[in-house]
Amino acid sequence: MSYIPYSCQQVTEDDIAAVNDVLRSEYLTQGPVVPVFEEAFARRHGVSHAVAVSSATAGLHMACLALGVGAGSRVWTSPNSFLASANCALYCGAAVDFVDIDPRTRNLSVSALTAKLTLAAQRGTLPDLLIPVDFGGLPCDLLEIRELADRYGFRVLQDASHATGATYQGRPVGSAHAHATVFSFHAVKVLTTAEGGMVTTQDPAVAKQLRLLRSHGMTREAGDLQNPVEGPWVYEQQTLGFNYRLTDIQAALGNSQLRRLDAMHQARIALADRYDELLADLPLLLPARLPDRVSSWHLFPVEIDETRTSCTRAAVFQDLRAAQIGVNVHYIPIHTQPFYAAMGFRAGDFPAAERYYARAISLPLFPAMTQAQQHRVVDVLRDALGAQDRPSQLSC
Ligand SMILES: *Cc1c(COP(=O)(O)O)cnc(C)c1O
């Protein structure tokens, strides 16, 4: 029985040809393809600025800095995310805290945020930046979050690493409400450059700062130079930056993939719709669907509903893996990691994220997944969940 991965990149002959073209060209990096990719991404997303970066982690780090985070700042994010959503604030010397999730959307809860802000306002400990995450590709509650940001004076950095292609109130994620939005093009994500990412913003000053930080804090733009211009060779370092550049090889792959973003998204939507149908009668909680937003369907995370089955997540997970189905778990709540526990966070601090984690399994979902593969996943899952009716089975 062949292995079904939880995620699988789609690389076509067109993608390979686009990469080969760059390999045969003069510039492997800092050439013309990166700006082409940035412009195409910005156009596709209805946003004025898109800045390509070497990873979403790099993008989050730079965007924190560009949005004014520094030593002593306070940054809040969701505990139900990948480590990078919180680590980026620590890179800047900020303090991190978390806001618990809404059990239905599994995204940062607006009611938990409101309560935490009320308390923080009384104590004088309001955050400087909030990093909401579009978990699994489902856009977070951007409008409500932005209203709170304007009321309490913090900025919003949307971690849309999962959400390339998703829409919120009819508009592409990355075009509105957040001060900046970060996308990941890691190979498991919905669009890939192997490693890579993009930061979008409508704010020209933020975009300019991102471009500076991406390349050593260095500029050659005549209008930006502070010292007298001695000649055409002049470059100036104006802030402490990094090498967070995407290569032209990667940008060519990304640009070629971007042309298929809608087709790949449609394939994911069809698979998600079919999972909903095929799994409807099982003791599972399926991903939320909200009328005002469309998920990218990066993930299809289900929860084992222990009120309707005695099967444990561990047993079901093992049965699926034993049947060559590459399930995964997203995410171990960040605050329970030893590194974060050492800062004083405790199990129990964010109970909704912990409860979600205890029951979660991400099922395979990728554009080239066949109906036969999907039926196999569902059949194995059905058997695993039905196993408590067969006392001889060890799995429950
Ligand atoms: C993948 C991911 C990142 C990091 O992306 P990289 O491109 O691998 O650096 C950050 N946040 C979330 C939510 C992710 O899933």
PDBQT file of the ligand as one rigid body, heavy atoms in Angstrom, charges set to zero:
ROOT
HETATM    1  C1  LIG A 401       5.246  27.402   8.185  1.00  0.00    +0.000 C 
HETATM    2  C2  LIG A 401       4.866  28.463   9.143  1.00  0.00    +0.000 A 
HETATM    3  C3  LIG A 401       5.723  29.511   9.496  1.00  0.00    +0.000 A 
HETATM    4  C4  LIG A 401       7.149  29.548   9.069  1.00  0.00    +0.000 C 
HETATM    5  O1  LIG A 401       7.274  29.479   7.699  1.00  0.00    +0.000 OA
HETATM    6  P1  LIG A 401       8.728  29.314   7.049  1.00  0.00    +0.000 P 
HETATM    7  O2  LIG A 401       8.531  29.787   5.648  1.00  0.00    +0.000 OA
HETATM    8  O3  LIG A 401       9.049  27.837   7.123  1.00  0.00    +0.000 OA
HETATM    9  O4  LIG A 401       9.686  30.130   7.812  1.00  0.00    +0.000 OA
HETATM   10  C5  LIG A 401       5.251  30.519  10.307  1.00  0.00    +0.000 A 
HETATM   11  N1  LIG A 401       3.998  30.496  10.788  1.00  0.00    +0.000 NA
HETATM   12  C6  LIG A 401       3.145  29.483  10.503  1.00  0.00    +0.000 A 
HETATM   13  C7  LIG A 401       1.757  29.538  11.046  1.00  0.00    +0.000 C 
HETATM   14  C8  LIG A 401       3.563  28.427   9.693  1.00  0.00    +0.000 A 
HETATM   15  O5  LIG A 401       2.740  27.408   9.446  1.00  0.00    +0.000 OA
ENDROOT
TORSDOF 0
